[in-house]
Amino acid sequence: MPKRVFILDDADFIVDMLCAILKDAGHRIVGTAGNGPDALEAIAKLPADSMPEIVTVDFYMPRMDGLETINRIRALLPDVRILLISAHATLPVAMKARETGVDAFIVKPFEPRTLLETLDRLG
């Protein structure tokens, strides 16, 4: 089932790739941002019928790290599903992600199929 997705990553090529994969699969991209403060501002301005069901978040970003951003997104949207996408697949990162309430974690680089299957599970 198609989802409303907000993409948060400081690497433009990752944002472009995620947008392409998700749009091709029928998902609706409701917004993108390259850092936490911009994402929070953009999400707060979305109309109610465009609020994301899933937010993809990078772990390391400028201005505000992924975990702080996730905490603030959860304050705005308590029921949103969070997909952390990071190249830093260390045990401490995974543990911090779980403590923050991340719903799923994908390691970069990843196959498009992995992304889509993970979004389906977050359903």
N, C-alpha and C positions, 0 to 999 in steps of 0.2 A: 504494500500500500504506500503511495507517495507521501512523503513527509515534508514539512516546512523546516528548512535547515539554515542556520546562520554559521558562516565559516570565519574562523579567527586564526590567522597565521601571519607572521611578519614576512614570510617569503612569498612574493607575488606569484612565482611559478607554481607553488603548492596551492595557493588559492585558485589559480586558473585551472590547475589539474583537477582539484576537488569539484569545482563548479562544473567542468565538462563531464566528469564521471557521473556526478549526481543528476545533472540535467538530463543526460542521455538515458538514465534509468527512470526518469519521470518525476524526480523530486523537485521541489520548488526552493530555490535559493532566495531567502528573504533579506539577506544582507551579508556583507563581508567587512572585515576590518583587519588592520595590521598590528593593533595593540589593544590592550585591555580597556583603557579609558575610551578610545574611539568606539569599541564594541559596545560598551555599556551605554554610551550616549546614543548610538544608533538603535540599539534594542529598545531603549526607553521611548524613542520616537515612533516606533512601529505601531500601526493601528492594531487593534485587538485581533482582527482576523488574519493578521500577518505575523503574529508572535511565533517564534520558532518552537518546534517540538523537540528539536535536537540542535545542540550547539557543538561544533567541532572546535577544539582548543589546542593550540600548540603549548608546549611546556615552557620553553624559554622564549621570551619576547621582550622588546624594549618597553620601558615606562612602567610595566606591571607584569609580574610573572604569571604563568598560567594558573597556578593554585590560588593566588589572590583574586585573579579575574573570575575563576570558578566560584569562589565564595561570594563575590559580589553579584554574579549572574544568578546564583541560587537565591540571593536575597530579593532579587527582582522577580524571578520565575522559579518558585520552589519545585514545580513539577517537571521542569525541562530536563531532558536527558542529556548528559554530557559525555561526549566522545573525545578523549584526550589522544592526540596524534603527535608522537614525538620520536626523534631519532635517539633520544637518551633513554635507553631501555635498561636502566639499572634498577636493582632491588630497592634502593632508597626512593627513587622516583616513583616506582610502582606503589610502594607503601604510602608515600605522601598522597598520591593520587587517590588511593582507596580511602584514606582518612578524610579527604576533602569531599568524598561522595561522587567520584567519577564513576559513571555507569559502565564504561568500556574503555579499553586502551589499545591502540594500534601503534606498532613500531614502524617508523619510516626507515627504508622504503617499503612500500606495501603494494600488493597486487590490487587492482580495482575490485576484483571479486571479494577480497577480504573486507574492503570498505563496505561494499554493498551488503554482504552477509551480516556484518556487524550492525549496520543500520537496521536491517530487518529484525535482528534479535532485540534491538532496543525498542522496536515497534510499539 
